[in-house]
Amino acid sequence: MTTNARLRALVELADTGSVRAAAERLVVTESSISSALRALSNDIGISLVDRHGRGVRLTPAGLRYVEYARRILGLHDEAILAARGEADPENGSIRLAAVTSAGELLIPAALASFRAAYPGVVLHLEVAARSLVWPMLARHEVDLVVAGRPPDELVRKVWVRAVSPNALVVVGPPAVAKGFQPATATWLLRETGSGTRSTLTALLDDLDVAPPQLVLGSHGAVIAAAVAGLGVTLVSRQAVQRELAAGALVELPVPGTPISRPWHVVSQISPTMSTELLIKHLLSQRDLGWRDINTALRGAATA
């Protein structure tokens, strides 16, 4: 078994929590996973896993090592894509991740027009919470992320390529508009790890209120619940354009809103040529709202 295969066995064990599940993911036998883990431990000279009940778990050393394993595998995949993309960008691959809101609002139209222009490029998309997509970029598991602003600890390690306006507003059913009070309304929150949820929590803290809250599992569920009259929420104005136009939802006046949270397109410091094709395509589609980061900064400075 190659070193890469051994590293993948360790990563899958960490992700799934069992040898059996790791074997199923990798379509190999359980004995192959066990052999790979023993071989890795022997190479390093320290145990990476130990027995726990009827199964196994990562040791403290294994927990530390697996994070390096993720980066090594991500870099290896990136290297392959970079080499292939350098030779033929229009027939390469792009690994893309997006936060849930961007995945529903921005990505479909952007990827549809890109695929029409470059049908030979293979696209791999993962839509997840903010707390998951940025680590993917840090570990080189994806080439490009579409989300809000990257975390401070990542800013110097990645390349912000483009931005697009995004305003967060408080919305609710028309029936709550008259006499609306943030302190007594039921607030609909996104799932744990959502950037919008963090912003809403901070807004409520700034308002110094502790209203009733209802947590829903997705962006779409929050909007549907608001339309159904279950409460009010903070959401991208783009996400509820249809509901606002139809009168199913209305914007509610809350101090501190609207909140500007521009979308960002962020790549690795040395992006693949196929990734560059996608970035250039996004910037060429003016109706999608993307602007080169330097152009946006100059515009903000002169505004």
Steps between C-alpha positions, in 0.01 A plus 500: 500500500641843403568777751204695361271202549619463859438868567150476352429201724594709805290797387197282432537337841505846658193610302290186544613381841540133412713265292190349340360836388842609370527178300153551353586856396822392330350176361771282656507232767515577870832315518641738240409798719652336806820417308524857373468641851764260636736589217459873565563454871810291425634763257457778756608294796201586717148364532237697310200293612413293804224265606181652636235247598440285193640760265794734465557870541776746420760562766599863577790449259259364240268800540794732435634295209165469322482876447834485318374199306203703377729777379740255334217332312345834407831630367559179306159525334561868433838422343342251262229748400758776458716287272205390288355850493832650394505270199133544410299741721179455303497129578610515863313471831398749769417416863255763623340554841230748595305592810134402489359842410750552218441145381131573460519860377818551299657173397234345272488787250875551510583134441233463232648781292855375565414148391343634182823687423738221613322164471826308538570618855386258770343677799492358853274700734450465873246718679547519877502731801757778533676308777570218254587669170790712627687203651459325164684786332766508772565127450510541119198272466332757273633751248241773546253611767195723461398637840521809718830649610765237581604462864782728617737208555458395137517837325877496441498140380240536224416739215176701498419536131156659473216645706128546446258718703283324755267669750353315798153620599239397755186358341174353622138446391294816443287424808791573737596834344257709704639553847802276435734476800834312468490404868169312482503354148602138442831496310580225252865395511711303254693186591813505717804611298304737276653843453152658479412341833812650660411843360142472627619396845735800508214729391278379783786551745545857372128561546532357852196276456441130566192413292353154436702308240433213264792321332447348155738280305546690177478830315189390310326381816549838670342688209211253475437533875497879476248488214286259704491751785719318752721801561744754361858457386814665368565401141666618180265734315591311181366180652149636550452721197207293374331484839539876549367575153203268554422650841553170682775668705578860591816669620484597865676804647764390751780726627832397347349363180544460207839338565754495217656153464650483148551163335863406436662273245819367658763277341828341597806725475609306190173403327482247221451626145151350487413690819624818334260434213207491743609818678538689172160373390334623820653846458383514138137436596398848617143393570631266772634799693862387544779758496875460518605558861742782406233678295255466788750642750575798275129565459447489876789741559362760259133464605 
